[in-house]
Each structure stands twice: as C-alpha cells, then as structure tokens.
C-alpha cells in the first residue's frame, strides 16, 4: 500500500513521460527519461526530467482530516534546435510541464484538492547553446485522514 503522497509523486512522474511532440507538446522528454531526486540539469544529459519533493505543510481541518500542502519541483533539460534560442526552448519547456501537470493529468484530480505553479526559472548553459533547461515549482494540496497518510480525507 502506498501513501497518498507517494501516489501523487508517481502520477506526476508518469505524466511527465507523456511530454512528447507526438502528444502535442513543443518538446520531448518521453518514457524512461523521468527521474526522482536527480540533478538532471547539472548532469546535462537530455532529454530528462526530475521530480523533487520539497517541504510539506500540514494542518488539521474541520472534518478531522489533515490538509497537506506539498511543494514539488520539476526540473527538465532538452536539446535546443540550432534554429531556436535556448531561452525560447526553455520557456516552451516550462509551458509543457505546466500543461502536462495542470491541464492534461486528470488522473491526478482524484488524489488532490488543488495544484498551482508557484515559481519558475530557466537554466542557462553559457558554454553549450545546444541545451535548454527549466525548473518549475508546484504547490499540491491534498487531504488525508488524520494520522493515516494512506487514506484520503475530506477537505
């Protein structure tokens, strides 16, 4: 049995693998190129994406559940085509990640109360203009039963 938090992270990772030009995105990350807690931008081996679990705030609600706000960072790196500026490709990569997690992933809706992008930045590779990278932070609100991170609660 997996905690709700673990189920959320796994669905995020699965959804990031759907980022391909065939699926209507500007960039391609694809299956087998999404990692957990790995510095893919520093490793500079595109295409790749990584999901980082940051802090999680918790408080009780009126229904006896625990409202949790998990901060997650998604980093990604892709090759920049010769005819496009890396910053432009990085901005499109931000859009791809946001679209994949907020609009395209309806399976996440069954586990969470809300998802919101809260910060974003593009990576700069001054010595390699063939790379584009980006990182975007999300706040994911979800509710579990008090003392039971394996069961969904009421929000």
C-alpha positions as CSV (number, residue, x, y, z in Angstrom):
1,X,0.0,0.0,0.0
2,X,1.3,3.4,-0.9
3,X,0.7,6.7,0.9
4,X,-1.3,9.3,-1.0
5,X,1.9,11.4,-1.2
6,X,3.7,8.6,-3.0
7,X,0.8,8.0,-5.3
8,X,0.8,11.7,-6.3
9,X,4.6,11.7,-7.0
10,X,4.2,8.5,-9.1
11,X,1.4,10.1,-11.2
12,X,3.4,13.3,-11.7
13,X,6.4,11.2,-13.0
14,X,4.1,9.2,-15.3
15,X,2.5,12.3,-16.7
16,X,5.9,13.9,-17.4
17,X,6.8,10.9,-19.6
18,X,3.9,11.9,-21.9
19,X,5.7,15.1,-22.9
20,X,6.4,14.3,-26.5
21,X,5.9,16.2,-29.7
22,X,3.6,13.4,-30.8
23,X,1.3,14.2,-27.9
24,X,1.2,17.9,-28.9
25,X,4.0,19.4,-26.8
26,X,6.8,21.6,-28.0
27,X,9.5,19.4,-26.5
28,X,10.1,15.7,-26.0
29,X,11.1,14.1,-22.7
30,X,9.4,10.7,-23.1
31,X,9.2,7.4,-21.4
32,X,12.2,6.3,-19.3
33,X,13.6,9.8,-19.0
34,X,11.9,10.9,-15.8
35,X,13.8,10.5,-12.5
36,X,13.3,11.2,-8.9
37,X,15.6,13.5,-6.9
38,X,18.3,13.6,-9.5
39,X,20.1,16.7,-10.7
40,X,19.3,16.3,-14.4
41,X,20.2,19.9,-15.3
42,X,23.6,19.6,-13.7
43,X,24.2,16.3,-15.4
44,X,23.3,17.9,-18.8
45,X,22.2,14.7,-20.4
46,X,19.0,15.5,-22.3
47,X,16.2,14.7,-22.6
48,X,15.5,14.2,-18.9
49,X,13.2,15.4,-16.2
50,X,13.4,15.0,-12.4
51,X,10.8,15.4,-9.7
52,X,12.0,16.8,-6.4
53,X,9.9,16.6,-3.2
54,X,10.4,19.8,-1.2
55,X,8.7,20.6,2.1
56,X,5.2,19.8,3.1
57,X,3.0,21.9,5.4
58,X,0.2,20.1,7.4
59,X,-2.7,21.2,9.5
60,X,-6.0,19.7,10.7
61,X,-9.3,20.7,9.1
62,X,-12.8,20.9,10.5
63,X,-13.6,17.4,9.4
64,X,-10.8,15.8,11.4
65,X,-8.5,15.3,8.4
66,X,-5.0,16.5,7.7
67,X,-4.7,19.1,4.9
68,X,-1.3,18.8,3.4
69,X,0.4,21.3,1.0
70,X,3.3,19.6,-0.7
71,X,5.8,21.6,-2.7
72,X,7.3,19.8,-5.7
73,X,9.9,21.0,-8.1
74,X,10.2,19.6,-11.6
75,X,13.4,20.2,-13.5
76,X,13.9,19.3,-17.1
77,X,16.5,19.5,-19.9
78,X,16.2,19.1,-23.6
79,X,18.2,19.7,-26.7
80,X,17.7,23.1,-28.3
81,X,17.4,23.1,-32.0
82,X,20.0,25.1,-33.9
83,X,17.4,27.5,-35.3
84,X,15.9,28.4,-31.8
85,X,17.3,30.3,-29.0
86,X,17.8,28.2,-25.9
87,X,15.8,30.6,-23.7
88,X,12.8,30.3,-26.1
89,X,13.1,26.5,-25.9
90,X,13.3,26.7,-22.1
91,X,10.2,28.8,-21.9
92,X,8.3,26.3,-24.1
93,X,9.6,23.6,-21.7
94,X,8.1,25.5,-18.8
95,X,4.8,25.5,-20.7
96,X,5.0,21.8,-21.5
97,X,5.5,20.9,-17.8
98,X,2.7,23.2,-16.6
99,X,0.3,21.9,-19.2
100,X,1.2,18.3,-18.5
101,X,0.5,18.5,-14.8
102,X,-2.3,21.1,-14.5
103,X,-4.4,20.5,-17.7
104,X,-3.5,17.1,-19.1
105,X,-3.3,15.0,-16.0
106,X,-6.9,14.4,-14.9
107,X,-5.9,11.2,-13.1
108,X,-4.2,13.4,-10.5
109,X,-7.6,15.1,-9.8
110,X,-8.8,12.0,-7.9
111,X,-6.0,12.4,-5.3
112,X,-5.6,16.2,-4.9
113,X,-7.7,19.2,-3.9
114,X,-5.6,21.7,-5.9
115,X,-2.4,22.2,-7.9
116,X,-0.8,25.5,-8.6
117,X,2.5,26.5,-10.2
118,X,4.2,29.0,-7.8
119,X,7.7,29.7,-9.3
120,X,9.6,29.1,-12.4
121,X,13.1,29.7,-13.9
122,X,15.0,28.8,-16.9
123,X,18.5,27.3,-16.9
124,X,21.5,28.9,-18.6
125,X,24.2,27.0,-20.3
126,X,26.7,29.6,-21.3
127,X,29.2,27.1,-22.8
128,X,26.6,25.0,-24.6
129,X,23.9,26.7,-26.7
130,X,22.5,23.3,-27.7
131,X,20.9,22.8,-24.3
132,X,17.7,24.2,-22.8
133,X,16.5,23.7,-19.3
134,X,13.8,24.8,-16.9
135,X,12.5,24.3,-13.4
136,X,9.0,24.9,-12.1
137,X,7.7,24.6,-8.5
138,X,4.2,23.5,-7.7
139,X,2.1,23.5,-4.6
140,X,-0.1,20.5,-4.3
141,X,-2.9,20.5,-1.8
142,X,-4.4,17.2,-0.7
143,X,-6.2,15.8,2.3
144,X,-5.8,12.6,4.3
145,X,-7.5,11.1,7.3
146,X,-5.9,12.4,10.5
147,X,-3.0,10.1,11.4
148,X,-3.5,8.0,8.2
149,X,-1.5,9.1,5.2
150,X,-2.7,6.1,3.3
151,X,-6.4,7.2,3.2
152,X,-7.9,10.2,1.6
153,X,-9.8,12.6,3.9
154,X,-12.5,15.3,3.5
155,X,-11.4,18.8,2.7
